[in-house]
């Protein structure tokens, strides 16, 4: 698992960490049951505060993607499995849109409209 952050980004660091982990789950690089690195290790590797990483883990827990257990750390939740499947469907939708010559903006507008 590779987490990258941009300290110059206006996006909070904890959101960047959570987004990187979320992307790894969606891409099936990490799967339900896999253990995430300790917050202390991630913080040291990224040179950020440990509480920032814990905040990211808590956000992922609130989304149902990560289980947090005191003394056992963070693991990818079983409920995260559909995210990888959905990611596959999204990539197929994007490929179909490209085949049809649709721009990303038009595809985004169609998805947004369908979600309402």
C-alpha positions as YAML, in Angstrom:
chain: A
units: angstrom
residues:
- id: 1
  name: UNK
  ca: [0.00, 0.00, 0.00]
- id: 2
  name: UNK
  ca: [1.40, 3.35, -1.06]
- id: 3
  name: UNK
  ca: [-0.02, 6.53, 0.42]
- id: 4
  name: UNK
  ca: [0.95, 9.83, -1.10]
- id: 5
  name: UNK
  ca: [0.04, 13.23, 0.23]
- id: 6
  name: UNK
  ca: [0.45, 16.74, -1.10]
- id: 7
  name: UNK
  ca: [1.23, 19.14, 1.73]
- id: 8
  name: UNK
  ca: [0.50, 22.06, -0.60]
- id: 9
  name: UNK
  ca: [-3.00, 20.82, -1.40]
- id: 10
  name: UNK
  ca: [-5.95, 22.66, 0.14]
- id: 11
  name: UNK
  ca: [-7.43, 19.23, 0.89]
- id: 12
  name: UNK
  ca: [-6.84, 18.21, 4.54]
- id: 13
  name: UNK
  ca: [-4.13, 15.61, 5.09]
- id: 14
  name: UNK
  ca: [-6.49, 13.14, 6.77]
- id: 15
  name: UNK
  ca: [-8.76, 13.24, 3.71]
- id: 16
  name: UNK
  ca: [-5.79, 12.57, 1.44]
- id: 17
  name: UNK
  ca: [-4.77, 9.56, 3.54]
- id: 18
  name: UNK
  ca: [-8.34, 8.24, 3.60]
- id: 19
  name: UNK
  ca: [-8.70, 8.75, -0.17]
- id: 20
  name: UNK
  ca: [-5.49, 6.82, -0.84]
- id: 21
  name: UNK
  ca: [-6.68, 3.87, 1.25]
- id: 22
  name: UNK
  ca: [-10.16, 4.05, -0.29]
- id: 23
  name: UNK
  ca: [-8.57, 3.93, -3.75]
- id: 24
  name: UNK
  ca: [-6.50, 0.87, -2.77]
- id: 25
  name: UNK
  ca: [-9.67, -0.88, -1.58]
- id: 26
  name: UNK
  ca: [-11.54, 0.04, -4.78]
- id: 27
  name: UNK
  ca: [-8.66, -1.19, -6.93]
- id: 28
  name: UNK
  ca: [-8.52, -4.44, -4.91]
- id: 29
  name: UNK
  ca: [-4.91, -3.77, -3.92]
- id: 30
  name: UNK
  ca: [-6.07, -4.40, -0.36]
- id: 31
  name: UNK
  ca: [-8.97, -6.70, 0.44]
- id: 32
  name: UNK
  ca: [-11.36, -7.40, 3.31]
- id: 33
  name: UNK
  ca: [-9.44, -8.82, 6.23]
- id: 34
  name: UNK
  ca: [-6.16, -7.18, 5.27]
- id: 35
  name: UNK
  ca: [-4.52, -5.29, 8.08]
- id: 36
  name: UNK
  ca: [-3.65, -1.64, 7.56]
- id: 37
  name: UNK
  ca: [-0.30, -0.38, 8.80]
- id: 38
  name: UNK
  ca: [-0.25, 1.03, 12.30]
- id: 39
  name: UNK
  ca: [-1.11, 4.72, 12.40]
- id: 40
  name: UNK
  ca: [2.27, 5.38, 13.99]
- id: 41
  name: UNK
  ca: [4.07, 3.75, 11.05]
- id: 42
  name: UNK
  ca: [2.06, 5.65, 8.44]
- id: 43
  name: UNK
  ca: [2.58, 8.93, 10.27]
- id: 44
  name: UNK
  ca: [6.32, 8.36, 10.48]
- id: 45
  name: UNK
  ca: [6.56, 7.40, 6.81]
- id: 46
  name: UNK
  ca: [4.60, 10.47, 5.69]
- id: 47
  name: UNK
  ca: [6.10, 12.79, 8.31]
- id: 48
  name: UNK
  ca: [2.67, 13.79, 9.61]
- id: 49
  name: UNK
  ca: [0.97, 13.62, 12.98]
- id: 50
  name: UNK
  ca: [-0.27, 10.21, 14.15]
- id: 51
  name: UNK
  ca: [-3.66, 11.73, 15.01]
- id: 52
  name: UNK
  ca: [-4.04, 12.77, 11.37]
- id: 53
  name: UNK
  ca: [-3.76, 9.12, 10.32]
- id: 54
  name: UNK
  ca: [-6.12, 8.04, 13.10]
- id: 55
  name: UNK
  ca: [-8.62, 10.64, 11.86]
- id: 56
  name: UNK
  ca: [-8.38, 9.11, 8.37]
- id: 57
  name: UNK
  ca: [-8.89, 5.60, 9.78]
- id: 58
  name: UNK
  ca: [-11.89, 6.82, 11.77]
- id: 59
  name: UNK
  ca: [-13.41, 8.39, 8.65]
- id: 60
  name: UNK
  ca: [-13.00, 5.08, 6.82]
- id: 61
  name: UNK
  ca: [-14.56, 3.30, 9.80]
- id: 62
  name: UNK
  ca: [-17.53, 5.67, 9.66]
- id: 63
  name: UNK
  ca: [-17.89, 4.83, 5.95]
- id: 64
  name: UNK
  ca: [-17.94, 1.12, 6.80]
- id: 65
  name: UNK
  ca: [-14.69, 0.39, 4.97]
- id: 66
  name: UNK
  ca: [-12.42, -0.26, 7.96]
- id: 67
  name: UNK
  ca: [-12.81, -2.03, 11.29]
- id: 68
  name: UNK
  ca: [-10.91, -0.50, 14.20]
- id: 69
  name: UNK
  ca: [-10.18, -2.61, 17.25]
- id: 70
  name: UNK
  ca: [-8.22, -1.44, 20.22]
- id: 71
  name: UNK
  ca: [-4.97, -3.35, 20.46]
- id: 72
  name: UNK
  ca: [-5.54, -5.12, 17.12]
- id: 73
  name: UNK
  ca: [-5.32, -2.16, 14.78]
- id: 74
  name: UNK
  ca: [-7.25, -1.43, 11.61]
- id: 75
  name: UNK
  ca: [-8.39, -3.98, 9.06]
- id: 76
  name: UNK
  ca: [-10.35, -3.67, 5.85]
- id: 77
  name: UNK
  ca: [-13.97, -4.47, 6.68]
- id: 78
  name: UNK
  ca: [-15.90, -7.24, 4.97]
- id: 79
  name: UNK
  ca: [-18.45, -4.60, 3.97]
- id: 80
  name: UNK
  ca: [-15.77, -3.02, 1.74]
- id: 81
  name: UNK
  ca: [-15.91, -5.89, -0.79]
- id: 82
  name: UNK
  ca: [-18.61, -4.30, -3.00]
- id: 83
  name: UNK
  ca: [-16.40, -1.23, -3.48]
- id: 84
  name: UNK
  ca: [-13.97, -3.19, -5.66]
- id: 85
  name: UNK
  ca: [-16.88, -4.60, -7.66]
- id: 86
  name: UNK
  ca: [-18.38, -1.14, -8.10]
- id: 87
  name: UNK
  ca: [-15.00, 0.20, -9.17]
- id: 88
  name: UNK
  ca: [-14.90, -2.45, -11.91]
- id: 89
  name: UNK
  ca: [-18.37, -1.37, -13.08]
- id: 90
  name: UNK
  ca: [-17.30, 2.27, -13.12]
- id: 91
  name: UNK
  ca: [-14.25, 1.48, -15.24]
- id: 92
  name: UNK
  ca: [-16.50, -0.42, -17.67]
- id: 93
  name: UNK
  ca: [-18.86, 2.57, -17.83]
- id: 94
  name: UNK
  ca: [-15.95, 4.92, -18.54]
- id: 95
  name: UNK
  ca: [-14.66, 2.63, -21.28]
- id: 96
  name: UNK
  ca: [-18.14, 2.54, -22.86]
- id: 97
  name: UNK
  ca: [-18.39, 6.34, -22.69]
- id: 98
  name: UNK
  ca: [-15.00, 6.68, -24.38]
- id: 99
  name: UNK
  ca: [-16.15, 4.27, -27.11]
- id: 100
  name: UNK
  ca: [-19.18, 6.52, -27.65]
- id: 101
  name: UNK
  ca: [-17.02, 9.63, -27.77]
- id: 102
  name: UNK
  ca: [-18.49, 11.18, -24.62]
- id: 103
  name: UNK
  ca: [-16.37, 13.66, -22.70]
- id: 104
  name: UNK
  ca: [-15.71, 13.15, -18.99]
- id: 105
  name: UNK
  ca: [-17.87, 16.21, -18.27]
- id: 106
  name: UNK
  ca: [-20.85, 14.76, -20.14]
- id: 107
  name: UNK
  ca: [-20.43, 11.39, -18.43]
- id: 108
  name: UNK
  ca: [-20.24, 13.08, -15.03]
- id: 109
  name: UNK
  ca: [-23.39, 15.06, -15.80]
- id: 110
  name: UNK
  ca: [-25.22, 11.88, -16.84]
- id: 111
  name: UNK
  ca: [-24.17, 10.07, -13.67]
- id: 112
  name: UNK
  ca: [-25.14, 13.03, -11.51]
- id: 113
  name: UNK
  ca: [-28.53, 13.28, -13.21]
- id: 114
  name: UNK
  ca: [-29.16, 9.55, -12.79]
- id: 115
  name: UNK
  ca: [-28.32, 9.73, -9.08]
- id: 116
  name: UNK
  ca: [-31.10, 12.21, -8.38]
...
